[in-house]
Amino acid sequence: MVLKVSIGGIQAAVKKMKQQIEDAEKAAAFVEKQKLVEALRVVTPIDTGEARAGWHVENDAVVNRVDHISKLNQGSSKQAPTFFVERTVLNNTKLRPKGVIVKNIPSS
């Protein structure tokens, strides 16, 4: 004689757990991106504060849309070394860049 017990709802429970894990990973990544924003603000040269305040998380990237941020990163200020953005990103131990670290996009 064989006894069989059917249990329902396992697939739904697994799906819910997967979603919770994905949500937790996204939240943790956002926190790390915010930490990177703060690190970039600290190392960004300051005159008026515009470039420093320009750092923020946008979609899946850390962005600064201030026009002169590229010149600052190329060493135009004595307050920060050349490529301070790349250095800061590479010193981050929890986030890894996807491809090119700094992408200069012309303002529209």
DSSP file (Angstrom, degrees, kcal/mol; ACC not computed):
  #  RESIDUE AA STRUCTURE BP1 BP2  ACC     N-H-->O    O-->H-N    N-H-->O    O-->H-N    TCO  KAPPA ALPHA  PHI   PSI    X-CA   Y-CA   Z-CA
    1    1 A M              0   0    0      0, 0.0     2,-0.5     0, 0.0     0, 0.0   0.000 360.0 360.0 360.0 138.0    0.0    0.0    0.0
    2    2 A V        -     0   0    0      2,-0.0     2,-0.5     0, 0.0     0, 0.0  -0.948 360.0-155.5-116.8 132.4    1.3    3.5   -0.9
    3    3 A L        -     0   0    0     -2,-0.5     2,-0.5     2,-0.0     0, 0.0  -0.905  11.8-169.6-104.1 133.9    0.3    6.6    0.9
    4    4 A K        -     0   0    0     -2,-0.5     2,-0.5     2,-0.0    -2,-0.0  -0.988   7.0-168.1-128.8 126.9    0.5    9.8   -1.0
    5    5 A V        -     0   0    0     -2,-0.5     2,-0.5     2,-0.0    -2,-0.0  -0.965  11.5-152.3-115.0 121.6    0.2   13.3    0.5
    6    6 A S        -     0   0    0     -2,-0.5     2,-0.5     2,-0.0    -2,-0.0  -0.792   7.6-163.5 -94.6 132.6   -0.2   16.2   -1.9
    7    7 A I        -     0   0    0     -2,-0.5     3,-0.3     0, 0.0     2,-0.2  -0.968   7.2-161.4-118.6 124.8    1.1   19.5   -0.7
    8    8 A G        +     0   0    0     -2,-0.5    -2,-0.0     1,-0.2     0, 0.0  -0.603  62.1  41.8-101.5 163.4    0.0   22.6   -2.6
    9    9 A G  S  > S+     0   0    0     -2,-0.2     4,-2.2     3,-0.0    -1,-0.2   0.431  70.6 117.2  87.9   0.1    1.4   26.1   -2.7
   10   10 A I  H  > S+     0   0    0     -3,-0.3     4,-2.7     2,-0.2     5,-0.2   0.934  77.0  49.4 -67.2 -44.2    5.1   25.2   -2.8
   11   11 A Q  H  > S+     0   0    0      1,-0.2     4,-2.4     2,-0.2    -1,-0.2   0.903 112.4  48.5 -61.6 -40.2    5.6   26.8   -6.2
   12   12 A A  H  > S+     0   0    0      2,-0.2     4,-2.3     1,-0.2    -1,-0.2   0.898 111.7  49.8 -65.8 -39.8    3.9   30.0   -5.1
   13   13 A A  H  X S+     0   0    0     -4,-2.2     4,-2.3     2,-0.2    -2,-0.2   0.905 111.5  48.2 -65.9 -41.3    6.0   30.0   -1.9
   14   14 A V  H  X S+     0   0    0     -4,-2.7     4,-2.5     2,-0.2    -2,-0.2   0.915 111.3  50.7 -64.4 -43.4    9.2   29.5   -3.9
   15   15 A K  H  X S+     0   0    0     -4,-2.4     4,-2.0    -5,-0.2    -2,-0.2   0.906 110.7  49.3 -60.5 -42.1    8.2   32.3   -6.3
   16   16 A K  H  X S+     0   0    0     -4,-2.3     4,-2.3     2,-0.2    -2,-0.2   0.907 110.8  49.8 -64.5 -42.7    7.5   34.6   -3.3
   17   17 A M  H  X S+     0   0    0     -4,-2.3     4,-2.4     1,-0.2    -2,-0.2   0.909 109.3  51.6 -63.4 -41.6   10.9   33.8   -1.7
   18   18 A K  H  X S+     0   0    0     -4,-2.5     4,-2.5     1,-0.2    -1,-0.2   0.909 110.5  48.9 -61.1 -41.7   12.7   34.5   -5.0
   19   19 A Q  H  X S+     0   0    0     -4,-2.0     4,-2.6     2,-0.2    -1,-0.2   0.896 110.1  51.0 -65.5 -40.3   11.0   37.9   -5.3
   20   20 A Q  H  X S+     0   0    0     -4,-2.3     4,-2.3     2,-0.2    -2,-0.2   0.894 110.8  48.8 -63.4 -40.2   11.9   38.7   -1.7
   21   21 A I  H  X S+     0   0    0     -4,-2.4     4,-2.5     2,-0.2    -2,-0.2   0.928 111.9  48.9 -64.7 -45.0   15.6   37.9   -2.4
   22   22 A E  H  X S+     0   0    0     -4,-2.5     4,-2.3     1,-0.2    -2,-0.2   0.911 111.7  49.2 -61.3 -42.8   15.6   40.0   -5.5
   23   23 A D  H  X S+     0   0    0     -4,-2.6     4,-2.3     1,-0.2    -1,-0.2   0.902 111.2  49.6 -63.1 -41.6   14.0   42.9   -3.7
   24   24 A A  H  X S+     0   0    0     -4,-2.3     4,-2.4     2,-0.2    -2,-0.2   0.889 110.4  50.4 -65.4 -39.5   16.6   42.6   -0.9
   25   25 A E  H  X S+     0   0    0     -4,-2.5     4,-2.4     2,-0.2    -2,-0.2   0.911 111.0  48.8 -64.3 -42.4   19.4   42.5   -3.4
   26   26 A K  H  X S+     0   0    0     -4,-2.3     4,-2.3     2,-0.2    -2,-0.2   0.910 111.8  49.2 -63.5 -42.1   18.1   45.6   -5.1
   27   27 A A  H  X S+     0   0    0     -4,-2.3     4,-2.1     2,-0.2    -2,-0.2   0.914 111.9  48.2 -64.1 -42.8   17.8   47.4   -1.8
   28   28 A A  H  X S+     0   0    0     -4,-2.4     4,-2.1     1,-0.2    -2,-0.2   0.899 111.2  50.6 -65.0 -40.2   21.3   46.5   -0.8
   29   29 A A  H  X S+     0   0    0     -4,-2.4     4,-2.4     2,-0.2    -1,-0.2   0.896 108.8  52.1 -64.3 -39.9   22.7   47.6   -4.2
   30   30 A F  H  X S+     0   0    0     -4,-2.3     4,-2.3     2,-0.2    -1,-0.2   0.911 108.4  50.9 -62.8 -41.9   20.9   51.0   -3.8
   31   31 A V  H  X S+     0   0    0     -4,-2.1     4,-2.0     1,-0.2    -1,-0.2   0.919 110.7  48.8 -61.1 -43.5   22.4   51.5   -0.4
   32   32 A E  H  X S+     0   0    0     -4,-2.1     4,-2.0     1,-0.2    -2,-0.2   0.883 109.9  51.7 -64.9 -37.9   25.9   50.7   -1.8
   33   33 A K  H  X S+     0   0    0     -4,-2.4     4,-2.3     2,-0.2    -1,-0.2   0.890 108.4  51.6 -65.1 -38.2   25.3   53.2   -4.7
   34   34 A Q  H  X S+     0   0    0     -4,-2.3     4,-2.2     2,-0.2    -2,-0.2   0.888 108.1  51.8 -64.9 -38.1   24.3   55.8   -2.2
   35   35 A K  H  X S+     0   0    0     -4,-2.0     4,-2.2     2,-0.2    -2,-0.2   0.891 109.2  50.5 -63.7 -38.5   27.5   55.2   -0.3
   36   36 A L  H  X S+     0   0    0     -4,-2.0     4,-2.7     2,-0.2    -2,-0.2   0.901 107.2  53.9 -65.3 -40.9   29.4   55.6   -3.6
   37   37 A V  H  X S+     0   0    0     -4,-2.3     4,-2.3     1,-0.2    -2,-0.2   0.933 110.1  47.4 -56.9 -46.5   27.6   58.9   -4.1
   38   38 A E  H  X S+     0   0    0     -4,-2.2     4,-1.9     1,-0.2    -2,-0.2   0.897 111.2  50.7 -64.3 -39.9   28.7   60.1   -0.7
   39   39 A A  H  X S+     0   0    0     -4,-2.2     4,-1.6     1,-0.2    -1,-0.2   0.905 111.3  48.6 -63.9 -41.1   32.3   59.0   -1.4
   40   40 A L  H  X S+     0   0    0     -4,-2.7     4,-1.3     1,-0.2    -2,-0.2   0.877 108.4  54.0 -67.1 -37.5   32.3   60.9   -4.7
   41   41 A R  H  < S+     0   0    0     -4,-2.3     3,-0.3    -5,-0.2    -1,-0.2   0.907 106.8  52.4 -61.7 -40.3   30.9   64.0   -3.1
   42   42 A V  H  < S+     0   0    0     -4,-1.9    -1,-0.2     1,-0.2    -2,-0.2   0.888 115.1  39.5 -64.0 -39.6   33.8   63.9   -0.5
   43   43 A V  H  < S+     0   0    0     -4,-1.6    -1,-0.2    -5,-0.1    -2,-0.2   0.578  90.0 105.4 -90.1  -9.2   36.5   63.7   -3.2
   44   44 A T  S  < S-     0   0    0     -4,-1.3     8,-0.1    -3,-0.3    25,-0.0  -0.567  80.1-111.9 -74.0 127.5   34.9   66.2   -5.7
   45   45 A P        -     0   0    0      0, 0.0     2,-0.5     0, 0.0     7,-0.2  -0.226  33.9-142.4 -56.2 147.2   36.7   69.5   -5.7
   46   46 A I        +     0   0    0      1,-0.1    33,-0.0     5,-0.1     0, 0.0  -0.958  45.7 133.8-124.1 130.3   34.6   72.3   -4.3
   47   47 A D  S    S+     0   0    0     -2,-0.5    -1,-0.1     0, 0.0     0, 0.0   0.440  98.2   0.1-125.1 -69.9   34.3   75.9   -5.4
   48   48 A T  S    S-     0   0    0      0, 0.0    -2,-0.1     0, 0.0     0, 0.0   0.625  95.9-118.9 -95.4 -17.0   30.6   76.7   -5.6
   49   49 A G  S  > S+     0   0    0     -4,-0.1     4,-2.3     3,-0.0     5,-0.2   0.335  82.1 116.9  94.4  -6.2   29.5   73.2   -4.5
   50   50 A E  H  > S+     0   0    0      2,-0.2     4,-0.9     1,-0.2    16,-0.1   0.929  76.4  44.1 -62.3 -47.8   27.6   72.6   -7.7
   51   51 A A  H  4 S+     0   0    0      1,-0.2     3,-0.4     2,-0.2     4,-0.3   0.895 113.9  50.9 -66.0 -39.8   29.7   69.7   -8.9
   52   52 A R  H >4 S+     0   0    0      1,-0.2     3,-0.9    -7,-0.2    -1,-0.2   0.902 112.3  46.1 -64.2 -41.0   29.7   68.1   -5.4
   53   53 A A  H 3< S+     0   0    0     -4,-2.3    -1,-0.2     1,-0.2    -2,-0.2   0.627  96.8  78.1 -75.8 -13.2   25.9   68.4   -5.1
   54   54 A G  T 3<  +     0   0    0     -4,-0.9    11,-0.6    -3,-0.4     2,-0.3   0.611  67.3 104.3 -75.3 -12.1   25.5   67.0   -8.7
   55   55 A W  E <   +A   64   0A   0     -3,-0.9     2,-0.3    -4,-0.3     9,-0.2  -0.527  43.2 140.2 -75.6 132.9   26.1   63.3   -7.7
   56   56 A H  E     -A   63   0A   0      7,-2.0     7,-3.2    -2,-0.3     2,-0.5  -0.980  52.7 -98.0-161.1 164.8   23.0   61.1   -7.5
   57   57 A V  E     -A   62   0A   0     -2,-0.3     2,-0.4     5,-0.2     5,-0.2  -0.781  36.6-179.5 -90.6 130.3   21.7   57.6   -8.4
   58   58 A E  E >   -A   61   0A   0      3,-3.2     3,-1.9    -2,-0.5     2,-0.3  -0.957  59.3 -51.4-134.7 113.4   19.8   57.4  -11.6
   59   59 A N  T 3  S-     0   0    0     -2,-0.4    -2,-0.0     1,-0.3     0, 0.0  -0.436 124.1 -18.3  56.5-115.7   18.4   54.0  -12.7
   60   60 A D  T 3  S+     0   0    0     -2,-0.3     2,-0.3    -3,-0.1    -1,-0.3   0.084 126.2  72.3-107.6  23.2   21.4   51.6  -12.4
   61   61 A A  E <  S-A   58   0A   0     -3,-1.9    -3,-3.2     2,-0.0     2,-0.5  -0.929  74.4-123.1-138.0 158.2   24.1   54.3  -12.4
   62   62 A V  E     -A   57   0A   0     -2,-0.3     2,-0.3    -5,-0.2    -5,-0.2  -0.915  44.8-173.0 -98.1 126.9   25.7   57.0  -10.3
   63   63 A V  E     -A   56   0A   0     -7,-3.2    -7,-2.0    -2,-0.5     2,-0.3  -0.889  29.1-172.8-129.5 148.3   25.5   60.2  -12.4
   64   64 A N  E     -A   55   0A   0     -2,-0.3    -9,-0.2    -9,-0.2     5,-0.1  -0.920   4.1-178.4-137.5 114.8   26.7   63.8  -12.3
   65   65 A R        +     0   0    0    -11,-0.6     2,-0.3    -2,-0.3   -10,-0.1   0.266  38.4 127.7 -98.2  10.1   25.2   66.0  -15.0
   66   66 A V    >   -     0   0    0    -15,-0.2     3,-1.8     1,-0.1     4,-0.4  -0.533  63.8-129.3 -69.3 131.0   27.1   69.2  -14.0
   67   67 A D  T 3  S+     0   0    0      1,-0.3     3,-0.5    -2,-0.3     4,-0.3   0.816 101.6  44.7 -53.4 -39.5   28.8   70.5  -17.2
   68   68 A H  T 3> S+     0   0    0      1,-0.2     4,-2.1     2,-0.1    -1,-0.3   0.343  81.0  98.5 -93.8   9.0   32.3   70.9  -15.7
   69   69 A I  H <> S+     0   0    0     -3,-1.8     4,-2.4     1,-0.2    -1,-0.2   0.879  82.2  54.3 -63.6 -36.1   32.5   67.6  -13.9
   70   70 A S  H  > S+     0   0    0     -3,-0.5     4,-1.4    -4,-0.4    -1,-0.2   0.910 108.1  48.9 -63.6 -41.5   34.5   66.0  -16.7
   71   71 A K  H  4>S+     0   0    0     -4,-0.3     5,-2.0     2,-0.2    -1,-0.2   0.897 110.8  50.7 -65.5 -39.3   37.1   68.8  -16.6
   72   72 A L  H ><5S+     0   0    0     -4,-2.1     3,-1.6     1,-0.2     5,-0.5   0.928 110.0  49.7 -62.5 -43.3   37.4   68.4  -12.9
   73   73 A N  H 3<5S+     0   0    0     -4,-2.4    10,-3.9     1,-0.3    11,-0.3   0.761 104.9  59.1 -66.8 -24.2   37.9   64.7  -13.3
   74   74 A Q  T 3<5S-     0   0    0     -4,-1.4    -1,-0.3     8,-0.2    -2,-0.2   0.377 128.9 -94.1 -86.7   4.4   40.6   65.4  -15.9
   75   75 A G  T < 5S+     0   0    0     -3,-1.6    -3,-0.2     6,-0.2     7,-0.2   0.688  78.9 138.8 100.3  19.2   42.6   67.4  -13.4
   76   76 A S      < +     0   0    0     -5,-2.0     2,-0.4     5,-0.1    -4,-0.2   0.644  65.1  62.9 -73.2 -12.0   41.5   71.0  -13.8
   77   77 A S    >   -     0   0    0     -5,-0.5     3,-0.7     3,-0.2     0, 0.0  -0.908  69.8-147.8-114.7 141.6   41.5   71.5  -10.0
   78   78 A K  T 3  S+     0   0    0     -2,-0.4    -1,-0.1     1,-0.2    -2,-0.0   0.557  92.8  75.9 -78.0  -7.8   44.4   71.2   -7.7
   79   79 A Q  T 3  S+     0   0    0      1,-0.1    -1,-0.2     2,-0.0    -3,-0.0   0.698 102.3  29.5 -78.1 -18.9   42.0   70.0   -5.0
   80   80 A A  S <  S-     0   0    0     -3,-0.7    -3,-0.2    -8,-0.1    -1,-0.1  -0.990  84.4-109.3-141.9 148.3   41.7   66.5   -6.5
   81   81 A P    >   -     0   0    0      0, 0.0     3,-1.0     0, 0.0    -6,-0.2  -0.305  49.5 -83.0 -71.7 160.3   43.9   64.2   -8.5
   82   82 A T  T 3  S+     0   0    0      1,-0.2    -8,-0.2    -8,-0.2    -9,-0.1  -0.357 116.8  17.2 -57.9 141.1   43.2   63.4  -12.2
   83   83 A F  T 3> S+     0   0    0    -10,-3.9     4,-2.3   -11,-0.1    -1,-0.2   0.836  74.5 155.1  61.6  37.2   40.7   60.6  -12.6
   84   84 A F  H <> S+     0   0    0     -3,-1.0     4,-2.0   -11,-0.3     5,-0.2   0.808  70.7  56.6 -63.1 -27.9   39.4   61.0   -9.0
   85   85 A V  H  > S+     0   0    0      2,-0.2     4,-2.5     1,-0.2    -1,-0.2   0.965 108.7  44.1 -67.4 -51.6   36.1   59.5  -10.1
   86   86 A E  H  > S+     0   0    0      1,-0.2     4,-2.8     2,-0.2     5,-0.2   0.906 113.5  52.1 -59.0 -42.8   37.7   56.3  -11.5
   87   87 A R  H  X S+     0   0    0     -4,-2.3     4,-1.6     1,-0.2    -1,-0.2   0.914 110.8  47.3 -60.6 -43.5   39.9   56.0   -8.4
   88   88 A T  H  X S+     0   0    0     -4,-2.0     4,-0.6     2,-0.2    -1,-0.2   0.916 113.2  47.8 -66.1 -43.1   36.9   56.3   -6.0
   89   89 A V  H >< S+     0   0    0     -4,-2.5     3,-1.1     1,-0.2    -2,-0.2   0.931 112.8  48.2 -63.6 -45.4   34.9   53.8   -8.0
   90   90 A L  H 3< S+     0   0    0     -4,-2.8    -1,-0.2     1,-0.3    -2,-0.2   0.771 106.8  57.1 -69.3 -25.0   37.7   51.2   -8.1
   91   91 A N  H 3< S+     0   0    0     -4,-1.6     2,-0.4    -5,-0.2    -1,-0.3   0.622  83.2 102.2 -78.5 -12.7   38.4   51.7   -4.4
   92   92 A N    <<  -     0   0    0     -3,-1.1   -56,-0.0    -4,-0.6    -3,-0.0  -0.587  58.0-163.6 -72.6 127.2   34.8   50.6   -3.7
   93   93 A T  S    S+     0   0    0     -2,-0.4    -1,-0.1     1,-0.1     3,-0.0   0.636  80.1  45.1 -90.5 -13.9   34.9   47.0   -2.5
   94   94 A K  S    S+     0   0    0    -62,-0.1     2,-0.4     1,-0.1    -1,-0.1   0.681 105.4  57.2-106.1 -19.7   31.2   46.2   -2.9
   95   95 A L        -     0   0    0     -6,-0.2    -1,-0.1   -63,-0.1    -3,-0.1  -0.911  61.8-162.7-113.8 141.2   30.3   47.6   -6.3
   96   96 A R        -     0   0    0     -2,-0.4    -6,-0.1    -3,-0.0    -3,-0.1  -0.977  25.2-116.0-120.3 134.1   32.0   46.7   -9.6
   97   97 A P        -     0   0    0      0, 0.0     2,-0.9     0, 0.0     4,-0.1  -0.332  17.9-130.7 -66.9 149.5   31.7   48.9  -12.7
   98   98 A K        -     0   0    0      2,-0.2     2,-0.3     3,-0.1    -2,-0.0  -0.837  69.0 -51.8 -99.6  95.4   30.0   47.5  -15.8
   99   99 A G  S    S+     0   0    0     -2,-0.9     2,-0.1     2,-0.0     0, 0.0  -0.589 122.4  29.8  80.0-135.1   32.4   48.3  -18.5
  100  100 A V        -     0   0    0     -2,-0.3    -2,-0.2     1,-0.1     3,-0.1  -0.360  65.4-153.6 -63.5 133.8   33.6   51.9  -18.9
  101  101 A I  S    S+     0   0    0      1,-0.2     2,-0.5    -4,-0.1    -1,-0.1   0.942  80.2  32.8 -77.1 -48.9   33.7   53.7  -15.5
  102  102 A V        -     0   0    0      2,-0.0     2,-0.5   -32,-0.0    -1,-0.2  -0.940  65.5-176.4-115.3 126.1   33.2   57.2  -16.8
  103  103 A K        -     0   0    0     -2,-0.5     2,-0.7    -3,-0.1     0, 0.0  -0.972  17.9-145.0-122.2 116.7   31.2   58.0  -19.8
  104  104 A N        -     0   0    0     -2,-0.5    -2,-0.0   -34,-0.0     0, 0.0  -0.723  18.9-173.4 -83.5 117.0   31.1   61.6  -21.0
  105  105 A I        -     0   0    0     -2,-0.7     3,-0.1     0, 0.0    -2,-0.0  -0.950  26.5-119.7-112.6 121.8   27.6   62.3  -22.4
  106  106 A P        -     0   0    0      0, 0.0     2,-0.1     0, 0.0   -39,-0.0  -0.321  33.8-111.2 -58.8 138.5   27.1   65.7  -24.0
  107  107 A S              0   0    0      1,-0.1   -41,-0.0   -40,-0.1   -42,-0.0  -0.437 360.0 360.0 -71.6 147.3   24.4   67.8  -22.3
  108  108 A S              0   0    0     -2,-0.1    -1,-0.1    -3,-0.1     0, 0.0   0.448 360.0 360.0 -95.1 360.0   21.3   68.3  -24.3
